[in-house]
Amino acid sequence: MKTNLRKYRFENGELSQQQLADMIGVSRQTIVSIEKNDYSPSVKLALILAKKFNITVEQLFELEEGDIDETR
């Protein structure tokens, strides 16, 4: 899964990871992990992030080839 979180942070006042984390009530490390694709946020957190930037979850997170197992 690809994330556009960093892009939207910079497009919205060049928010630091810490500023964003404080705004939504998570740790800076959570933001770092999401941006590095080391952590997939819960649906709730994804919705909160999207709402913060006034965008859809699909604009913030994109599935990449191979994320969906077509054999199931």
Secondary structure, 3 states (H helix, E strand, C coil): CEECHHHHHHHCCCCCHHHHHHHHCCCHHHHHHHHCCCCCCCHHHHHHHHHHHCCCHHHHEECCCCCCCCCC
